[in-house]
Amino acid sequence: MGIGKHPDHIIVYDTVMNYQMNKQLKVILYPEYPYARCKKAYIERMEEINKNYTLKPIIVDIKEKIDILADASIAYRSQFDDINRNQMLAIIREDARAIAQEYLQDNESLIYYEIGDKK
C-alpha cells in the first residue's frame, strides 16, 4: 500500500497498479508493517488510494498463520532492530484482535483490500 511513503514501496505499488489496469487482474493490497501501525499515515494513505480506486475490504482469519506472519515480519532486521520475535507476535496479535472485534469476527483477523475500478 505504500503507507510509509518509502520509495521502494511506492514504486512497487505504482507498477502493480499500472499493470493491473492494463491487464484487468485482481489486486489485493495489504497494510505493511511497521508503517501500518502509524494510524495517521495509514488513514492518509487509505484516503489517497480511495480517491483513485474502489476498495473492497477482505477480512482474513490469521489464527492459523499468525506465527508465520511474525516470523516473516521479523526477518526484516533493518526495520525491526529493536523488536524481537515474541514482541512482533504480540504486536500482530494485538492488531488482529482489534480488527476482529471491529469487524465482528471470532478469530484474529487482518484486513486486506481488493482493488476495484478506477474512479
ChimeraX attribute file (.defattr): number of C-alpha atoms within 10 A of each C-alpha:
attribute: neighborCount
match mode: 1-to-1
recipient: residues
	/A:1	22
	/A:2	24
	/A:3	24
	/A:4	19
	/A:5	13
	/A:6	10
	/A:7	10
	/A:8	9
	/A:9	15
	/A:10	15
	/A:11	13
	/A:12	13
	/A:13	15
	/A:14	13
	/A:15	11
	/A:16	14
	/A:17	18
	/A:18	12
	/A:19	13
	/A:20	14
	/A:21	14
	/A:22	9
	/A:23	9
	/A:24	12
	/A:25	13
	/A:26	10
	/A:27	15
	/A:28	15
	/A:29	16
	/A:30	16
	/A:31	19
	/A:32	15
	/A:33	17
	/A:34	15
	/A:35	18
	/A:36	18
	/A:37	16
	/A:38	12
	/A:39	11
	/A:40	12
	/A:41	16
	/A:42	19
	/A:43	13
	/A:44	12
	/A:45	19
	/A:46	16
	/A:47	11
	/A:48	11
	/A:49	16
	/A:50	14
	/A:51	12
	/A:52	13
	/A:53	15
	/A:54	15
	/A:55	19
	/A:56	13
	/A:57	13
	/A:58	15
	/A:59	16
	/A:60	16
	/A:61	17
	/A:62	17
	/A:63	15
	/A:64	10
	/A:65	10
	/A:66	18
	/A:67	17
	/A:68	12
	/A:69	15
	/A:70	20
	/A:71	15
	/A:72	11
	/A:73	19
	/A:74	21
	/A:75	12
	/A:76	10
	/A:77	11
	/A:78	8
	/A:79	13
	/A:80	15
	/A:81	10
	/A:82	8
	/A:83	13
	/A:84	13
	/A:85	16
	/A:86	13
	/A:87	13
	/A:88	20
	/A:89	19
	/A:90	13
	/A:91	16
	/A:92	24
	/A:93	21
	/A:94	13
	/A:95	15
	/A:96	22
	/A:97	18
	/A:98	16
	/A:99	19
	/A:100	20
	/A:101	14
	/A:102	10
	/A:103	13
	/A:104	10
	/A:105	15
	/A:106	11
	/A:107	16
	/A:108	23
	/A:109	26
	/A:110	22
	/A:111	17
	/A:112	17
	/A:113	17
	/A:114	15
	/A:115	21
	/A:116	17
	/A:117	10
	/A:118	13
	/A:119	8
